[in-house]
């Protein structure tokens, strides 16, 4: 089976049609012999790095599915990150309050 960029694009269209998801995605095939990364999604683009053309299709499918699942859990990630920011800000304010109290003690002691 001979696969090229147009075949990857065709496969991506097929995946979008079957799933009803990922219509914002496009695919770029950049074969690279070095590196452990087979593919990734950046800025709504699926980059496929596999040199072997058949493996490129498998990687495209994997990255497409990973992207779709990631979109489903994105709200949870956003809430968790917001919560972490709020806790960090609160911890910083508490630490500063303790540091100021300790600094006052040192000023009184001298």
C-alpha positions as CSV (number, residue, x, y, z in Angstrom):
1,X,0.0,0.0,0.0
2,X,1.6,3.3,-1.1
3,X,0.8,6.2,1.2
4,X,1.6,9.8,0.6
5,X,0.5,13.2,1.9
6,X,-2.8,13.0,-0.1
7,X,-3.5,9.5,1.4
8,X,-3.0,10.9,4.9
9,X,-5.2,13.8,4.1
10,X,-7.9,11.4,2.8
11,X,-7.6,9.3,5.9
12,X,-8.0,12.4,8.1
13,X,-11.1,13.3,6.2
14,X,-12.4,9.8,6.7
15,X,-11.7,9.9,10.5
16,X,-13.5,13.3,10.8
17,X,-16.5,11.9,8.9
18,X,-16.7,8.8,11.0
19,X,-16.3,10.5,14.3
20,X,-17.9,13.9,13.6
21,X,-14.9,15.4,15.5
22,X,-11.7,17.2,14.7
23,X,-12.8,19.2,11.7
24,X,-10.3,21.9,12.7
25,X,-7.4,19.5,12.2
26,X,-5.0,19.2,9.3
27,X,-2.2,16.8,8.8
28,X,1.5,17.4,7.8
29,X,3.8,14.5,7.0
30,X,7.4,15.2,7.9
31,X,9.3,11.9,7.7
32,X,12.2,11.9,10.2
33,X,14.5,8.9,10.7
34,X,15.9,10.2,14.0
35,X,13.9,10.8,17.1
36,X,11.5,8.7,19.2
37,X,8.5,10.7,18.4
38,X,6.1,9.2,15.7
39,X,3.7,12.1,15.8
40,X,2.1,14.9,17.7
41,X,-0.6,17.5,17.5
42,X,0.3,21.2,17.7
43,X,-1.9,24.1,16.9
44,X,-4.6,22.0,15.3
45,X,-2.1,20.2,13.1
46,X,-1.2,16.6,13.3
47,X,2.5,16.1,12.5
48,X,3.4,12.6,11.5
49,X,7.2,11.8,11.6
50,X,7.2,8.1,10.6
51,X,9.4,7.3,7.7
52,X,7.4,4.1,6.8
53,X,4.3,5.2,5.0
54,X,2.1,2.4,6.4
55,X,3.2,3.4,9.9
56,X,2.4,7.0,9.1
57,X,-1.3,6.1,8.7
58,X,-1.3,4.2,12.1
59,X,0.3,7.2,13.7
60,X,-2.2,9.6,12.1
61,X,-5.1,7.5,13.6
62,X,-3.5,7.4,17.0
63,X,-2.9,11.1,17.1
64,X,-6.4,11.8,15.9
65,X,-7.9,9.7,18.6
66,X,-5.6,11.1,21.3
67,X,-6.6,14.7,20.2
68,X,-10.3,13.8,20.4
69,X,-10.0,12.3,23.9
70,X,-7.9,15.2,25.1
71,X,-10.6,17.6,24.0
72,X,-13.1,15.7,26.1
73,X,-10.9,16.0,29.3
74,X,-9.8,19.6,28.6
75,X,-12.4,21.2,30.9
76,X,-11.1,19.1,33.8
77,X,-7.6,20.1,33.1
78,X,-8.6,23.8,33.0
79,X,-10.4,23.5,36.4
80,X,-7.5,21.6,38.0
81,X,-5.0,24.2,36.7
82,X,-7.2,27.1,38.0
83,X,-7.5,25.4,41.4
84,X,-3.7,24.9,41.6
85,X,-3.2,28.6,40.7
86,X,-5.6,29.6,43.5
87,X,-4.0,27.4,46.1
88,X,-0.5,28.6,45.1
89,X,-1.7,32.3,45.4
90,X,-3.2,31.5,48.8
91,X,-0.1,29.7,50.0
92,X,2.1,32.6,48.9
93,X,-0.1,35.1,50.8
94,X,0.1,33.0,53.9
95,X,3.8,32.6,53.6
96,X,4.2,36.4,53.2
97,X,2.1,37.0,56.3
98,X,4.3,34.7,58.4
99,X,7.5,36.2,57.0
100,X,6.2,39.7,57.9
101,X,5.3,38.5,61.4
102,X,8.7,37.0,61.9
103,X,10.4,40.1,60.6
104,X,8.5,42.2,63.2
105,X,9.8,39.8,65.9
106,X,13.3,40.3,64.8
107,X,13.0,44.1,64.7
108,X,11.7,44.1,68.3
109,X,14.5,41.8,69.4
110,X,17.3,44.1,68.3
